[in-house]
Amino acid sequence: MHRRTRRLSEGFPKLVKKNSTTLVLGHAASGKSLWAETYLRDLSEKKIYVATAQLWDDDMRAKARDHAARRGSDWQLIEQPDDLAAICAGAGADQTLLIDCATMWLTGLMMAEADWQGPATDWIAAMATGPAHYIVVSNDVGGGVTPDNALARRFQRAQGALNQQLAAAADRVVQVTAGLPQLLKGTL
């Protein structure tokens, strides 16, 4: 029996215009980052990985090392836990930025008790007017139960609001579950 192997990005549109944004949503460990990396790897443009996580513990440091090893050496790395607007505004037309991830960016701001709405508005505006391609990875937190504490509930509401803003501004939205992509917005 011959089985055809599908590439993770097969069947999805190539980025056809400059200044496009793709939002990749999924639950924790859903395969969204791997899908986004593979999708971007198939493009012929300069690849930039924008890491938003603050490496607070050994587990986070190990996860960052695993992601870096999986990507390989042909990616430029920018570590930026807070000012995504400046990174996106400064990108060139020949570049594609993979921002991984909006959830860790939001977590860092909320842990610092900083405003996130203003920076989110600035970030989304920078992607809308910048010349590059932008791929944003974010956790979908709307499919779970209501958290049992106030901080977690506040985070869930903020993440949901941020995802809605990103999805409204994006040219395409892809939901990844168990490594399988489903196009929610955009055309094939």
N, C-alpha and C positions, 0 to 999 in steps of 0.2 A: 504494500500500500504506500503510495507516494503522497506525502503531505506537503503542501505548499506553505512555506514560512513567510509570514507577512512582516514587513518592517513596521516599527511602531508608528512611523509617520505616514505610512501608505494610506492613500485615500483622502488625505487632507490637503487643503490648498497650499501651494507655495505662497510666500509673501509676494504679492504682485505689485505693491506700490510702496514707495517710501513713506515713512511716517505712519506705519501701521502698528497696532498693538494687539497682542494675543494674550488673553487671560487663561491660565491653566489652573483649574480648580480640582480639588480632590480631598478626601479625608486623609488622616495621618497614615503613612506607609501605603498609599494607594498606587504609587508608581508615577505620580505627577511630575516629579523632578526628572526622572529618567526619561519619560516621554518628551518633556520639554527639551532636554539636552539632545536627544536623538533628532527631534524635529529641527532644532537649530543646526546640528552637525550636518544635516543634509543641504544646508544653504552654503553658498560659496563665499559669503561675506565674512568679515573679521568678527570673531566670536569673543564676546566679553561676558564674563560671569560676575555679576554683582552680588556679593554675599552680604546679607543683612543681619545675620545672626551674631550675637555676642556670645563668645565661647566661655560660658560661665562654669562649666564643669568638664570632667574627663569624657563623659558620654558625648557632649556636644563637640569636643575636640576630635574625638574618634569619628563622629559622623562627618565632620568637615574634611578630615583626611580621606575617608572613603569616597566622598563626592569628588574631591580633587583627583584622586587616583582614577576614578571612573571616567572623568572628563579627558584626562590626558594633558599633554604639554602644549597643545596648540590653542589653548584658551588663555586670554588675558584675565587676571583676577583683580577685581576691585573690591576691597572690603569697605562697606559703607553702611553702618547701622542706623543712620538717621537722615542725612540730607540727600534723598533720592532725586529731588528736583534738580539739584546742581549737576548730578551725574548724568541724568537724562538730557538736560538742556545742553550739556557739553559734548554729547556724542556726535559723531560724524555720520554723514549719509551712507558711508560704506560699512557701517558697523551695525551689529545686532547685539543688543543687551539682553541677557537672561537675568532677570531679577528674582533671586531665590532667597527668601520669599517674603511676601507681604505680611504674613503672619508673624514671622520673627521680627520684622521691622516694627509692627504694631506692638508686639510684646515689649520690645526694648523701650519704646516711648511710654507705654503705660506703666512699666516698672519704674521708670524715672519720674512718673507722675507729670509728664509733659503733655501738652496739647498735641493731638494727632490730626485733628480735622484740618487745621490750617496747612500743615505740611503735606497732608494727603491731597488737598486741593491744588497746592503748588506742584506736587509731583505729577498728578494727572494732567495738569495744564502743560507741564514740560514735555510729557510724552505726546500730547496732542499737537504741539507746535514744533517739536524737535524733528530733525531730518532722518533719524535712525529707525530701525525696527526694534520693537520692545516686546519681550515675552516675559510675562509676570506670572510667577507661581504663587498660589495662595491656598490655604486650607479652607475647605467648606465646613463650617461649624454648625450649619443649620439642620443637619440630619440627626443630631444626637439628642439626648435628654437635656432638660434644663438643669444646669449645674446647681449644686447644693449650697454654694456660698456666694456672697455679694460680689466679690472681686471677679470670680469666674463668670458670673452672669453679666457683669459689666463688660468683660472682655468679649464674651460671645456676641453681645449686642453690637459692640464696636466693630468686631471682625465682620459680622453680617453687613453692617452699614458700609464698611470699606469695600467689601466684595461687590456690593450692589453698585457703588460708585465706579469701581474699576470695570465692571461688566457693562455698565451704561456707556462708558467712554471707549471700550474696546471694539475693534473691528471684528474680532471673532473670540468666542469663548468655548473652551474645550473642557469637558468634565472627564476626569480619569478615575476609573474604578477598577481595582485589581489589574492595573496595567493596561486596561482597555479604554481607548479614547472614544468619547461621544461628542460630536459637535453640537453645541447649544445655540450658538449665534454665528452668523456669517454664512458665506456661500462656499460650496465646493466647486 
